């Protein structure tokens, strides 16, 4: 603080020589006000970043960058706490790359996971466990999570933005070769498709595991329901407001399901629905009766078939 006699001391507000206060700020005062505001906002910005870091430390906290805390790595036959052998819907949690094209692992989560599970319990004899509130139990796992191997069926949304490190690639490859089935959904456009195939090739090299189009005669389309065609499913907003299905226009034509098959057995290891969004058909089933009739019914039929295929192959 300045002494009362310092030439830099501000004049007393009671001084008779103080000029009348202006209601508008001059250029210098505006500049000082902006600097002061910036200084005040810096701690707030750090607080927000700190909150984000706290979010990612929670078990299933959502982070816009797709980051997640360090996960334990399976080194033996460990199983998730409370696992009793019954089927649970499993979702793969992954990091996002700024070079890819995808919003993140948490798209459609958790409502799609719960709705898929509830419909599965209604349509089949699969015994779905429930929590204390009567809601279907479901899991979110990373590729290095010990609980991954308790998931015969694994869903991945918006894979066009995914990035795996070397350990995740190794664990994902092991999971698929041990009998797991991965369903990727809700990727749109050519860039997202190319990016995802490049990531997938690190686990399953294309010269050994080529990507093929699955014909509609394949058993996966006839496990419980006979599916004559696989529709292009839009997000509910696009359908309700505009009646359209192609979210990226000309860069997202209707694309038949693609797959990677196990050499020698032709078992489907990776099932891919591109330029379509079956997850939204489950998540938003209650938003529009028309959307439900047009897309949710077909989505549940396909999902039921894929799950039954995963459990029996």
C-alpha atoms as one frame of an Amber mdcrd trajectory, in Angstrom:
protein
   0.000   0.000   0.000   1.130   3.543  -0.714   1.740   6.072   2.019  -0.849
   8.856   2.313   1.689  11.227   0.782   2.732   9.024  -2.135   2.273  10.684
  -5.532   0.805   7.359  -6.734  -1.876   7.248  -4.104  -5.423   7.580  -5.442
  -7.217  10.710  -4.324  -9.644  10.404  -1.483 -13.277  10.146  -2.591 -13.951
  12.910  -0.095 -11.429  15.279  -1.679 -13.118  18.451  -2.984 -10.689  18.501
  -5.913 -11.873  15.079  -7.213 -13.599  15.508 -10.585 -17.122  14.245 -11.071
 -17.240  10.488 -11.862 -18.051   9.731 -15.488 -20.621   7.042 -16.302 -18.611
   5.981 -19.378 -15.139   4.467 -19.427 -12.347   6.093 -21.384  -9.951   3.973
 -23.483  -7.423   3.578 -20.665 -10.027   2.648 -18.078 -11.673   0.201 -20.499
  -8.290  -1.453 -21.042  -7.698  -1.708 -17.298 -11.188  -3.129 -16.777 -10.582
  -5.810 -19.401  -7.243  -6.727 -17.854  -8.871  -6.968 -14.432 -11.664  -9.142
 -15.832  -9.142 -11.448 -17.491  -7.219 -11.814 -14.238 -10.419 -12.643 -12.392
 -11.453 -15.208 -15.018  -8.179 -17.128 -14.994  -8.867 -18.786 -11.601 -12.403
 -19.588 -12.793 -11.042 -21.249 -15.911  -8.637 -23.316 -13.837 -11.514 -24.251
 -11.543 -13.493 -25.506 -14.532 -10.498 -27.520 -15.739 -10.090 -28.896 -12.252
 -13.744 -29.923 -12.242 -13.234 -31.690 -15.575 -10.312 -33.583 -14.096 -12.503
 -34.576 -11.184 -15.166 -35.805 -13.604 -12.815 -38.138 -15.427 -11.761 -39.712
 -12.126 -15.266 -40.996 -11.450 -16.022 -44.567 -12.583 -18.094 -43.551 -15.591
 -17.546 -39.786 -15.660 -17.974 -38.240 -19.100 -15.159 -36.077 -20.416 -15.590
 -34.204 -23.733 -12.072 -35.260 -24.783 -12.825 -38.921 -24.218 -10.092 -39.287
 -21.606 -10.363 -41.674 -18.721  -8.303 -42.525 -15.648  -5.670 -45.227 -15.627
  -7.384 -48.606 -15.660  -6.117 -51.790 -14.124  -4.802 -54.314 -16.613  -5.992
 -57.902 -16.608  -3.133 -60.199 -15.599  -5.166 -63.239 -14.600  -8.706 -64.622
 -14.404 -10.088 -61.647 -12.452 -13.783 -60.938 -12.901 -15.771 -57.786 -12.062
 -17.052 -57.417  -8.543 -20.585 -58.782  -8.309 -20.384 -60.634 -11.623 -22.602
 -63.729 -11.491 -22.346 -65.006 -15.056 -25.540 -63.412 -16.345 -25.504 -61.358
 -19.537 -24.875 -57.638 -19.272 -24.754 -55.051 -22.037 -21.128 -53.896 -22.323
 -19.911 -50.635 -23.828 -16.296 -49.950 -24.780 -14.823 -46.767 -23.392 -12.016
 -45.264 -25.451  -9.969 -42.127 -26.050 -10.728 -39.783 -28.915  -8.288 -38.370
 -31.449  -8.576 -34.835 -32.813  -7.673 -36.291 -36.214 -10.651 -38.634 -36.310
 -14.371 -37.952 -36.710 -16.493 -38.943 -33.739 -18.054 -37.455 -30.620 -16.970
 -40.102 -28.115 -17.663 -43.398 -26.415 -20.543 -41.961 -24.359 -22.914 -41.175
 -27.252 -26.359 -42.696 -26.441 -25.114 -43.706 -22.981 -26.674 -44.806 -20.665
 -30.252 -44.843 -21.939 -29.503 -46.973 -25.007 -27.717 -49.543 -22.843 -30.647
 -49.790 -20.449 -33.303 -49.843 -23.173 -31.497 -52.505 -25.203 -31.183 -54.632
 -22.066 -34.837 -54.199 -21.100 -36.054 -55.137 -24.581 -33.707 -58.126 -24.628
 -35.283 -59.374 -21.407 -38.754 -58.938 -22.912 -38.014 -60.584 -26.263 -35.822
 -63.502 -25.167 -35.230 -65.811 -22.228 -31.941 -64.098 -21.433 -31.918 -63.380
 -17.707 -30.853 -59.734 -17.354 -29.708 -58.737 -13.844 -31.139 -55.547 -12.375
 -29.975 -53.058  -9.769 -31.730 -52.062  -6.548 -34.023 -49.743  -8.542 -35.061
 -52.463 -10.961 -33.004 -51.057 -13.853 -31.000 -53.445 -16.065 -27.352 -53.697
 -15.092 -24.854 -52.795 -17.794 -21.112 -52.260 -17.932 -18.645 -49.724 -19.310
 -15.220 -51.263 -19.853 -11.917 -50.215 -21.377  -9.852 -52.505 -23.556  -7.460
 -53.065 -20.630 -10.180 -53.655 -18.044 -10.184 -57.139 -16.449 -13.974 -57.111
 -16.850 -13.654 -57.065 -20.642 -13.504 -60.856 -20.733 -16.858 -61.131 -18.957
 -18.428 -59.460 -22.014 -19.263 -61.814 -24.896 -20.841 -58.817 -26.636 -19.293
 -55.351 -26.790 -20.696 -52.140 -28.302 -18.670 -49.170 -29.501 -20.336 -45.930
 -30.660 -18.771 -43.237 -32.852 -15.656 -45.338 -33.584 -14.597 -42.866 -36.276
 -12.871 -40.778 -33.624 -11.276 -43.566 -31.590  -7.634 -43.866 -30.657  -6.071
 -46.944 -29.043  -2.629 -47.174 -27.508  -0.484 -50.275 -28.068  -1.666 -52.062
 -24.946  -5.316 -51.458 -25.814  -4.695 -52.814 -29.316  -3.152 -55.968 -27.868
  -5.999 -56.527 -25.396  -8.698 -55.874 -27.994  -7.078 -58.370 -30.353  -6.947
 -60.957 -27.563 -10.605 -60.338 -26.725 -11.743 -60.841 -30.321  -9.633 -63.950
 -30.888 -10.889 -65.494 -27.636 -14.473 -65.380 -28.903 -15.723 -61.853 -28.203
 -17.878 -59.908 -30.651 -17.525 -56.148 -31.139 -20.373 -54.139 -32.691 -19.395
 -50.661 -33.922 -22.198 -48.229 -34.729 -22.968 -44.568 -35.417 -20.016 -43.612
 -37.599 -20.821 -41.265 -40.466 -18.948 -40.224 -43.579 -15.881 -41.404 -45.451
 -13.289 -39.882 -43.124 -14.733 -41.561 -40.034 -14.799 -44.895 -41.839 -11.193
 -44.677 -43.014 -10.000 -43.575 -39.579 -11.771 -46.451 -37.839 -10.442 -49.056
 -40.289  -6.905 -47.789 -39.689  -7.355 -48.193 -35.933  -8.928 -51.620 -36.336
  -6.125 -52.802 -38.601  -3.667 -52.357 -35.765  -5.506 -55.132 -33.897  -6.583
 -57.216 -36.891  -4.280 -56.633 -39.903  -6.306 -56.429 -43.096  -4.207 -58.973
 -45.011  -5.179 -61.579 -42.406  -8.618 -60.246 -41.479 -10.222 -58.522 -44.455
 -13.352 -56.401 -44.059 -16.251 -57.976 -45.951 -19.862 -57.065 -46.641 -22.270
 -59.360 -44.826 -24.998 -60.709 -47.142 -28.532 -60.620 -45.805 -28.558 -64.427
 -45.922 -25.932 -64.571 -43.161 -27.144 -66.359 -39.994 -26.667 -63.223 -37.883
 -29.729 -61.735 -39.618 -31.907 -64.774 -38.885 -31.145 -65.849 -35.324 -34.578
 -64.993 -33.901 -35.973 -62.415 -36.299 -35.756 -62.655 -40.067 -34.375 -59.298
 -41.153 -34.979 -58.625 -44.865 -32.810 -55.502 -44.954 -30.741 -53.366 -42.616
 -32.110 -49.808 -42.668 -30.281 -46.510 -42.417 -31.249 -45.133 -39.005 -30.892
 -41.367 -38.449 -30.701 -39.523 -35.169 -34.172 -38.739 -33.934 -33.846 -34.974
 -34.450 -33.042 -35.296 -38.147 -36.002 -37.588 -38.696 -38.559 -35.621 -36.662
 -37.624 -32.218 -38.081 -36.733 -33.080 -41.678 -37.730 -36.673 -42.385 -34.188
 -37.519 -43.558 -31.913 -40.472 -42.789 -28.521 -39.499 -44.265 -26.819 -37.377
 -41.606 -23.901 -36.375 -43.856 -25.837 -35.976 -47.082 -24.008 -37.367 -50.097
 -21.090 -38.493 -47.940 -23.305 -40.916 -45.993 -25.143 -43.248 -48.401 -26.939
 -46.315 -47.084 -24.150 -48.792 -46.374 -24.627 -52.562 -45.895 -23.242 -54.012
 -42.655 -19.559 -54.875 -42.826 -17.721 -57.487 -40.800 -14.431 -59.170 -40.006
 -14.690 -62.961 -39.901 -12.521 -65.399 -38.036 -10.347 -67.342 -40.484 -11.319
 -71.000 -40.671 -14.667 -70.651 -38.881 -16.166 -67.510 -40.479 -17.397 -66.454
 -37.054 -18.239 -62.753 -36.955 -15.673 -61.081 -34.712 -16.426 -57.463 -35.635
 -19.875 -56.365 -36.827 -19.975 -52.820 -38.239 -22.990 -50.671 -39.068 -21.715
 -47.523 -40.799 -23.713 -44.457 -41.896 -26.478 -45.438 -39.506 -27.309 -44.948
 -35.818 -28.951 -47.937 -34.144 -27.947 -46.580 -30.741 -30.220 -43.558 -31.131
 -33.113 -45.826 -32.064 -32.780 -47.375 -28.610 -31.907 -44.238 -26.660 -34.756
 -42.145 -28.078 -37.427 -44.812 -28.495 -39.909 -42.796 -26.407 -39.449 -39.425
 -28.093 -41.537 -39.989 -31.204 -44.094 -42.761 -31.910 -43.304 -42.475 -35.617
 -39.564 -42.793 -35.005 -40.207 -45.804 -32.771 -42.272 -47.575 -35.419 -39.896
 -46.705 -38.249 -36.571 -47.453 -36.579 -36.651 -48.653 -32.954 -38.543 -51.872
 -33.722 -36.010 -52.791 -36.415 -33.105 -51.804 -34.207 -34.239 -54.088 -31.402
 -34.733 -56.970 -33.833 -31.201 -56.580 -35.169 -29.675 -56.122 -31.708 -31.437
 -59.240 -30.427 -30.058 -61.257 -33.325 -26.519 -59.938 -32.822 -26.555 -60.711
 -29.091 -27.924 -64.216 -29.642 -25.266 -64.785 -32.288 -22.533 -63.590 -29.911
 -23.772 -65.901 -27.147 -23.972 -68.976 -29.385 -20.928 -68.566 -31.639
